[in-house]
Amino acid sequence: MKFSAEKICWLILALGLSFTIADAQSRRSVTGTMDTDGTILSVVASRTGDVKDPIKTENLYLYENGIEQKIKNFSFDPSPAKIVMLVDNSQTVRADLDVLKQATMEFAYEIFDGDQLFIVGYDEKPEIVQEWTDDAKKIEASLATFRKKGNAFLFDSLSATVSEILFPLMPGTRKTAVVLISDGLDRGSKTSFDKILGELQNQNIVVYALQIPDRTGGAFRRNQPKAGEVITQLTEGTGGKIFPIEEAKTAAKFICDELKKNRYLLSYLPTNLSSYDARRVFLIADEGISIRTKNAQPPNVK
């Protein structure tokens, strides 16, 4: 197998972590987010060159806390996507209503047959703007309810999105995503950032972001990351990507194409690890393959 210099460096780092934590880890079986196929990861993968060969299990290398895991299966996911648009409607967000509406509408133009959108606007509570649909005219009409008022309770709104909109679709629906239109500011949620990130990772929900300029100017936030870091950690932690809101049209095409053409399911049976501890996930591939997935499995604690 061939690795780039960058991947070799990351591999060394991942393996190095195992020496500091392996002795402390239990050999109890992992239950976590497992089904009959084992633990499932949602993965984005594509060839970066002109090679058209399919990506196979033997092209991939998976580690949890620096310990290599045996990949059981890796298969393309042809199912339609369920995408929640979660849009910041708080008073001080640095985007006017027309910008928020247009950014949301770009996805109505780009989704594929079978894909559906669910639109939620949030300030101090999340409110349904449009339930599941692929009808662009319905979506456009519904966006008249966008407004700007109150504070941004982002983490509570994400938690409600997971528990009330996406979780009821599972396990039958695996291709789920949240497109967050926000600057990442949370001002008042009862849900902690770590808790909502863990919920998203546990359910394999990918977060993409159309990032609005930070209204706080990068100000420090007590007991949670800065607004910009919230966006970074949500996307990197779940295997998503960030786009500036000014590039909403490009972002919509990229995201919808990626979900349609490059989404895979990877299954494995974790070994030598405890499901009661957070486990860092590190997935790499042979040279010429681009790959992304979430960067952690949260603890299996109810």
N, C-alpha and C positions, 0 to 999 in steps of 0.2 A: 504494500500500500504506500501511497505517496502523500506526504503532508507538506504544506507550505511552512515557511519558517515561523509565521505567526501562530499557526495551529500547533506546531511543536512546542512553542513557548507556553501556550495555554495548557497543553497536555501535561507538561512538566509541573505547572502550577497545580493542576487538578490532582495529579498523583501525589504531589507533596502534601496536599491537605490530608490525605489518607493516613499518614504517619502520626498526625497529631490527634486524630479522632478515632482511629480504628479500634484501639484498646477499650474505648468507652462504649462501644456500640453493642447492643444486644443482638442475639441470634434468633430472636423471636420472628415468626413469619410476619410478612407485611400484608395487611389487609387493605388499608388505604382506599384508593379509587380503582379497585380491581374488579374484574368480572371474570367470566370463564376463560377469557383470552389473556389474563394477567393484568398488569398495570398498563393503561393506555396513555400515550402521549399524542397530542395533535401536533403535527410537524409541517412546516413549509419547506419544500425542497425543490431545487431546479438545477439543471445543467447550466454552467456559465459560458460554455463555448459552443462550437458547432456540433458537438457530439449529441446524438439523439438516443443513445442507448438508455434503456430504463434504469432507474436507480434501484439497486437491490440491497438486501440486508447486509451482504458482505462489504458494501461500500460505506457502512456506517459503524460508528464506535460510540457506545454510550457508557457514561460513568455517573455513579451516585456517590457523593462524598469521596471522590477519587478512586472508588472501587469499580472496576469494569463489570458491566452487566451484560448478560447474554440476551441479545435481541431475538425474540421469538418470531415476529412477523412484521413486515413493512409493506403497506399496500396503499395505493391511490384511493382517495375518498371522492367518489363521483356525486355524492348527495348534494342537494341544494343547500344554500346557506340561509341561516336565520341571523339577521343583523339588527341589533338595537342601536338606534341613533340617540345618544344621550347628550342633550344640548343645554348648556348653561344659559339660563334665562334670568340670572340675578341682576340687580340694579346696576352694579358698577363694572360689569364685564366689558372689556375694551373691544367690542364689536357691536355695530348697530344691527337692528332687526333684519334689515335687508340682506346683510352679509350672512347672518345666521340662517336665514331662510334659503338663500342661494346655495350655501355650502351643503345644506341638507338635501336640497333638490338634486344636486349633482349625482347622488347615489340612486335616486329614482330613475335617472336616465341610464345608469350603467349596470344595474343588476341583470342577471341572466334569467332565462326561463326557469321557473321553480323557486328562485330566490325570493325572500320576502323581507320587508322592513317593518320595524316597530319603532315609533318615534315617541320619545319622552322628553319633556322640558322640565328643568328643575330649578328651583331657588331654595326656599326653606323646606320644600317637600317636592317629590317627583310627581308629575301629572301626565297622564296619558294624552298625547296629542293625536296619535293615529295608531290603531292596533294593526296586527299583521296584514300586510297587503303588498301587492306589486303594482298597484294602480297609481300611476304618476299624477293623474288628475285629482284623485282622492288625497294624495299626499300634499299636493300644492294647496288645495282648499283648506286642509287641516292646519297648515302653518300660519294661518291668520290668527291662531290662538297664542302664538309666541308673544312674549312680553318681557319686560325687564323690571323686576322689583325684588326687594328682599335680599337676603344673604345667600351665599352658595353653600348648600349642604351636600357636597359632592359625595362623600363616603357613604352617607345614609342612602343617597339616591342610587349609587352603584349596588349597594347591598340589596335594596328593594328590587332592582333590575335582575339581579341573580336569582333571588328567592322567588319572586312573583311572576317573572316573565320567561326566563331561560330555564330554570331548574325544572319546571313542569314539563318541558319538552324532552327531558332526558329519561332513560338512556337512549331512546330511539333516535334522537337527533344529536349528532356529535359536532357538526360544523356550525358552531355558534361564535359570534363575535359582537363586541361592543365598539362602536365608533364614537369616541368621546370628543365633543366640540367644546373646548374649555381651556383655561389657562392653568388648571390644576389647583386653584385655590379652594380650600375648604374652611368655612368659618362657622362652626357650630355643630357639626355632626356628633352623634353619640357613638357611632361606629368608628373604631380606630382604623388608621391606615393599614397597619399590619393585618388586622382581621379581614378587611375587604380584599387585600391582595391575596391572602390565603384562600379566601372563598373562590376567587377567580381562578387561581392555580388549581385548586382541588377539583373544580368542574371543567378544567381545560378550556376556559373561555378566553379567547384572544382579545386584547384591547389594542385598537388602533386609535390614534389621536390626530385631530386637526387642532393644532395648538394656537391659541389666541395669545397675543402679547400679555405678559405678566403685569397685572394691575398693581402688584405690590412692589415692583422693581427689584425682586429677588430678596425681599425681606425675610428674616429668620422667623420660623413658626415654631412655637413651643409644642413639644410632644408629637411633632409630625414633620415630614420633610417640607422644604420650601416648595412653593407652588410648581416651579419648573421641574424640580426633582420628583414630584408626585407623578407628573406626566412621564418622565423618563423611567421611573421604577415600575409604573403600571404596564407600560409597553414592553420594556425589556424583560420584566418578570413573567409576562404571559406569552412572549414570542411575537409581539406586534411591532408596529413601526409608527414613527411620528412624522407628520407633515405640517408645514405652516398653513394656517387657514387661507392665506392668499393663494395657495396651490390646491384648492379644494377639488377642482375639476380633474387635475392630474392624480390626486390622491384617490378619488372615487374610482377612476378607471383602474389604477394599480391594485387597490384593495379587492375590488370585485373580480378582476382577472386572477389575482393570486388565490382567492378562495375557490374559484372555479377550476383553475388549471394546475395548481401547485400544492394542494392540500393533501396530506397523507396521514395515516394512522399507524403508529408504531406500538407494538405490544412487547412486554418483557415481564419476567418474573424476578423481582428484586431479591438479591441474596446478601447475606451477612449484614443486614441493616435492620434497624428498628423502625417500625411505623410510627412510634411515639416521639420520634425526633424529626426536626426539619432536615431534609436531605437536598444538598445542592445537586442540580442536574446539569450535566455537561455532555452535549452531543456534537460530535464532529464527523466529517465525511472526507472521503478521498478528494484529492486535488481536482478542481474542475466542477465541484458540486457546491452550491450555496444552500445552507440549511439553517433553520431557526426553530426553536421551541422554547417553552418556558424554562426558567433557570432554577426552579426549586419545586420540590414536593413538600407541601406543608405537613405538619404533624397530624397524625390520625387521632385527634383528641376531640371528643364531642362536648 
